[in-house]
Amino acid sequence: MKNFFKNFGIIINNEELFITALTHNSYSNEKHLNYTYQRLEFLGDAVLQLYVSKYLYLNLKQFKEGKLTKTRSDLVRQETLAEISKKIGLGRMIRLGQGELKSKGYEKSSILADVFESVTAAIFLDQSEEVLEKWLYDTMIEFLKNNNIDSMTHDYKSELQEIIQAEIRSDLEYKIESSKAIEQDNKIEYTVSVNLDGIRYGIGKGFSKQEASQNAAKDCLLKLIKTSKNKL
């Protein structure tokens, strides 16, 4: 644990705080402990909201309040935090009960996102603001810089739903076509299709079901736009 955080310039002062941040309730129940990461997760959520807000305010000066609010909401969502946790290998640090270990709880987006929040809270309480900001820069901000923010935050599924409702078409369905383990990256690549009235209109891939669904909706929208232009 100490070596993991040392890679981020973090010299732990209160080791128990970080142990708590990495303890899932399944482990706590098995070992009859009186703590889990859940309280720290609560605090970490607030810390992320504050520091992501600060980053967006200082770096996206072209965005108005409404766009900043939506972007922040999308950036701190479960899928993004889980992807960051996977990238830095946080999953292998989590203390899980035997049941969660067997079901690969260390790969579950919900657990990975929760632990990123709890660990962030532990750093907030244990370290200086400078160290906290470095942790967030090396993890979250670095991830955001390497991804297109507009692409990450654009809600293609909602846009598609609005078009379908306007056309009075109700049979919109997303299907998981396949999933493939990418062992070298410790990821699962999903392929999702979007179907309108039983016809497949779009296909998308992603390292989460949500990402794949968004890409499928984007593909569908592009095809609908192309079809509309051809009719003109």
N, C-alpha and C positions, 0 to 999 in steps of 0.2 A: 504494500500500500504506500509506504513512504517513498519508495523508488518511483512509483507511478506519478505521484504528485510532484516529486522533485523535478521531473521532466518539464513541469510547467512553472518552475521557479518557486514552488511552495514547500517551505520547511514547516512541517506540522508542529504546532505548539500543544494543542489539546487533542491527543490521539483518540480519546473516547468520543469526541464530537464527530470525527470522521468515520469511526466504526459505526456509530448510530446512523449516519447519513447513508451507509451502505447496507443497512440491515432491513431486509424485507420482512413483512409480517409473518410469512410462512416459516422463516428461520427462527424468528422470535417465538412463535408458537411451539415449535419443536424443542427449542432450548429453554422454554419457560422464562423468557426474558421479559422485562417490563418496559421495553422501548422498541420502536421501529423508526423508519425514516420519515414517517408521515407528518410529524410536526415541523420538521425541517423542510419538507416539501412545500408546506404551506408558506413558510417564510421565503423560500427560494423563488416561488412563483412571483411574489411581490418584488423581490430584488431584480429578477429578470425584466419585469415590466418597467421598472425604473430605469435600468441601465440601457435597455433596448430603446426606450423612449429618448433617452439622452443621445444615443448614437444616431438615431433617425433624425432628431431635431437638428443636430449639428452637421450632418452629412447629406441630408436630402432636403435642401433648402427650397427646391422647386415644389415640394409637396405641401398641400394645404392640410388643415387640421383633420378633415375627414379621411383623406388618403393616408395620413400618418397613423391614424387610429386603426384603420383596416390593415395596413401593412404590419403594424406591431402585433395585432391579433394573429395574423397569419404566420408571422415569424416565430412566435413563442408557442405555436400549436404543437401537439404531440408528435406529429410526423417529423417536423424539423428537429426537435430536441432529440428524438430517437435516432435520427440519422447522424447527428453530431456525436452522440454517445457511441454509436457503432464505429464511427470513423476514428475516435480516439481510444477505442478498446475499453470503455468504461464497464461494459457488461461483465467482463471477467472478474471485476472487483466486487460485484454484488454478492452479499451473503443470502443464499436462498435455501429454503427447505428442500427435502428430497423430492417432493412432488413437483415443485417448480423446476428443479434441476432436470428431472426426467422429461418435462414438457418444454424444456429449453426456455425457461423464463428469462434468461439472460439475453434472449433475442427478441422478446416481446416489446413492441413499441411503447405500450403503456408503462411498463416497468422501467425501461431505459429513459423515458422522458421524466418520470417521477424522480429517478435517482440523479439525473442531471440537475434538477431543481434542488434536491436535498443537499447534494454536494456543493452547489453554488452557495447555499445558505451557510453551510459549514465554513466555507472559505470567507464568506462575509463576516461571520462571527469571530473567526480565528486569526484572520490576516488583516493587513492594511488595505486601504482602498486601492492603492497602487497595485498590489498583488491581485486583488479581485478583478480589477480592470484588465490586467494582463491575462488572467485566466479566461475572461470573457472574450478578449481580443483573439487569443490563440485558439479558441474553440468556436464560439458562436459567430463572432464578427468575421473571422477568417473564412468560415463556411459561407457566410452571406456574401463576402467579397468574391468568392469563387463560383457563385451562382447568380444568375440573372434575377434580380429582385422582382422585376415586373412579371417575369415568367413564373416565379415561385408563388407570387401572391395573386395572380390573376385567377379568378374563379370561373373556369370554363364550364364546369358542371352547372352552375347557377345560370350562366348566360344561355347555355343550351336549353335548360328547363324553361326559361322565359320565352324563348322562341317557340318551343313545342307547345306551351300553353296558349300563346298568341295564335297558333295555327289550329287550336282545338284538337291536338293529338295527345293522347294520354298514355299510350303504350311505349314508355321509355324504360329500358332495362339495361343494367350493367352486369356483365358476366365475366367471371374469372376463367379465362381460357386455359391458362397454364401457369405454373410456377417452377422456377429453376434455381437451384442453389449455385451461387458463385463462391466456391470454397476459398479461393485465394483472397477474396475481399470480405469473407464472412457475411455475405449478403444473400438475399433471395430476390430474384427478378421476377416480377409478376407481369403477365400479359392479360389485359382486360379489354373486352369489346363492349361497345355501346350499340344497342339494337332499338330501332324504331319500327313499330308495327311488325315485329318479328324479323326484320331485315337488318343485317349488320351494316352499320353506316360508318363505324370508326373503330380503330384499334389503337391501343397504347401500351407502352411498357414503362415500368418504374420499379424502384426498390422498396415500394410500399404499395398497398392496394389503393390508397388514396392518390398517390402520384400517378399510378397507372391509369386510374379512372379519369383523372384530370387530363392526361394526355390523350385518352380515347375520346373524351368530349371535345378536346381541341381539334383532333383529326376529323371528327364528325362535323364540327362547325365549318372547317375549311372546305369540306366536300359539299355541304349545303350551300355555302357562298358560291362555290364554283358552279354548282347546278343552277342556281338562280341567275348567274351571269350568262350561262349558256342559253337560258330561256329568253333572254332579252334580244 
